[in-house]
């Protein structure tokens, strides 16, 4: 008689071996109250992206890929997978010499310089709007004032405690 091989036999064996589980040992499922609220607060705290912020410049490899995609599509019109283009581009980039990579690195350096100019202008614009107070809401300003006031009160309390301890020493 032949013995059956494969997954079917394994499943039958494991079903026979498994025993019913006692719920008291495992414990009951708890409502997802604390963890879910923590995750929501992290997502809410995450700063929203500014659509006016300049995009980071591409590296020399990605500048190369822009040209390589065009040639690869012409040579292989029936290859539709993005991963195939990326893999072929990566292999070609690795096989290129420093002299062949130089024009792409120069283009990347030029784009990086342009990006830095744009970022300086963007940061200056952000600082000027922050100086005017347009960046902070009324609520955040009032919260900052409350924190500052609490800090002053705690410093005063510490000073009073230091004075009392000096009096006790005398």
C-alpha positions as CSV (number, residue, x, y, z in Angstrom):
1,X,0.0,0.0,0.0
2,X,1.3,3.4,-0.9
3,X,1.5,6.1,1.7
4,X,0.1,9.4,0.8
5,X,2.6,12.3,0.6
6,X,1.9,15.9,0.6
7,X,0.0,18.5,2.6
8,X,-3.2,16.6,2.9
9,X,-1.7,14.0,5.2
10,X,0.0,16.5,7.3
11,X,-3.3,18.4,7.9
12,X,-5.1,15.2,8.9
13,X,-2.3,14.3,11.4
14,X,-2.3,17.8,13.0
15,X,-6.0,17.8,13.4
16,X,-5.9,14.6,15.3
17,X,-3.1,15.8,17.5
18,X,-4.6,19.2,18.4
19,X,-6.8,19.4,21.5
20,X,-9.5,21.9,22.4
21,X,-8.0,24.9,24.2
22,X,-9.3,26.1,27.5
23,X,-10.3,29.8,27.3
24,X,-9.3,30.4,30.9
25,X,-5.7,29.6,30.1
26,X,-5.5,31.9,27.1
27,X,-7.5,34.8,28.6
28,X,-10.1,36.8,26.9
29,X,-9.6,39.3,24.2
30,X,-9.4,42.8,25.5
31,X,-10.9,45.8,23.8
32,X,-8.3,47.8,21.8
33,X,-8.6,51.0,23.7
34,X,-5.2,52.2,24.9
35,X,-3.0,51.1,21.9
36,X,-5.4,52.3,19.3
37,X,-5.5,55.8,20.8
38,X,-1.7,55.9,21.0
39,X,-1.4,55.1,17.4
40,X,-3.9,57.8,16.5
41,X,-2.1,60.4,18.5
42,X,1.2,59.5,16.8
43,X,-0.4,59.9,13.4
44,X,-2.0,63.2,14.4
45,X,1.2,64.5,15.8
46,X,3.1,63.8,12.6
47,X,3.7,67.1,10.8
48,X,1.8,67.6,7.6
49,X,3.9,68.0,4.5
50,X,4.1,71.5,3.0
51,X,3.2,71.4,-0.7
52,X,5.3,74.5,-1.3
53,X,8.5,72.8,0.0
54,X,10.9,72.0,-2.9
55,X,11.4,68.4,-3.8
56,X,14.8,66.9,-3.1
57,X,17.1,66.5,-6.1
58,X,17.7,63.1,-7.6
59,X,21.1,61.4,-7.1
60,X,23.4,60.7,-10.1
61,X,22.0,57.2,-10.4
62,X,18.4,58.5,-10.8
63,X,19.5,61.1,-13.3
64,X,21.1,58.2,-15.2
65,X,17.9,56.1,-14.9
66,X,15.9,58.9,-16.6
67,X,17.9,58.5,-19.8
68,X,18.2,54.7,-19.4
69,X,14.4,54.2,-19.2
70,X,14.0,55.8,-22.6
71,X,16.6,53.7,-24.3
72,X,15.4,50.5,-22.5
73,X,11.8,51.1,-23.6
74,X,13.0,51.5,-27.3
75,X,15.1,48.3,-27.1
76,X,12.5,46.2,-25.2
77,X,9.0,47.5,-26.0
78,X,7.2,44.4,-24.7
79,X,8.8,44.6,-21.2
80,X,6.3,46.4,-19.0
81,X,7.6,45.6,-15.5
82,X,9.1,48.6,-13.7
83,X,11.3,46.2,-11.7
84,X,12.9,44.9,-14.9
85,X,13.9,48.4,-15.9
86,X,15.3,49.1,-12.5
87,X,17.3,45.9,-12.4
88,X,18.8,46.4,-15.8
89,X,19.6,50.0,-15.0
90,X,21.3,49.0,-11.7
91,X,23.4,46.4,-13.5
92,X,24.5,48.9,-16.2
93,X,25.3,51.6,-13.6
94,X,27.5,49.1,-11.7
95,X,29.3,48.2,-14.9
96,X,29.9,51.8,-15.9
97,X,33.3,53.5,-15.3
98,X,33.8,56.7,-13.4
99,X,34.3,58.6,-16.7
100,X,30.9,57.3,-18.0
101,X,29.2,58.3,-14.7
102,X,30.8,61.8,-14.7
103,X,28.1,63.6,-16.8
104,X,25.3,62.2,-14.6
105,X,27.1,63.2,-11.5
106,X,27.6,66.7,-12.9
107,X,23.9,67.0,-13.7
108,X,23.0,65.8,-10.2
109,X,25.4,68.3,-8.6
110,X,23.8,71.1,-10.6
111,X,20.3,70.0,-9.5
112,X,21.5,69.9,-5.9
113,X,22.9,73.4,-6.1
114,X,19.5,74.6,-7.5
115,X,17.7,72.8,-4.8
116,X,19.9,74.4,-2.1
117,X,19.0,77.8,-3.5
118,X,15.3,77.0,-3.5
119,X,15.5,75.6,0.1
120,X,17.3,78.8,1.3
121,X,14.5,80.9,-0.2
122,X,11.9,78.6,1.2
123,X,13.5,78.7,4.7
124,X,13.8,82.4,4.6
125,X,10.1,82.7,3.7
126,X,9.2,80.3,6.6
127,X,11.2,82.3,9.1
128,X,9.7,85.6,8.0
129,X,6.2,84.2,8.3
130,X,7.1,82.8,11.8
131,X,8.4,86.2,12.9
132,X,5.0,87.7,12.0
133,X,3.3,85.1,14.1
134,X,1.3,83.7,11.2
135,X,2.7,80.2,11.7
136,X,1.5,79.6,15.2
137,X,-2.1,79.3,16.1
138,X,-3.6,81.1,19.1
139,X,-3.9,77.9,21.0
140,X,-0.3,76.9,20.6
141,X,0.8,80.4,21.6
142,X,-1.4,80.3,24.8
143,X,0.0,76.8,25.6
144,X,3.5,78.1,25.3
145,X,2.7,81.0,27.6
146,X,1.2,78.6,30.2
147,X,4.4,76.4,30.0
148,X,6.6,79.4,30.5
149,X,4.5,80.5,33.5
150,X,4.7,77.0,35.0
151,X,8.5,77.0,34.5
152,X,8.8,80.4,36.3
153,X,6.6,79.1,39.2
154,X,8.7,75.9,39.6
155,X,11.9,78.0,39.6
156,X,10.5,80.2,42.3
157,X,9.5,77.2,44.4
158,X,13.0,75.8,44.1
159,X,14.5,79.1,45.2
160,X,12.2,79.2,48.2
161,X,13.1,75.6,49.1
162,X,16.8,76.5,48.8
163,X,16.3,79.5,51.1
164,X,14.5,77.3,53.7
165,X,17.3,74.7,53.6
166,X,19.9,77.4,54.2
167,X,17.9,78.7,57.2
168,X,17.8,75.1,58.6
169,X,21.5,74.7,58.3
170,X,22.2,77.9,60.3
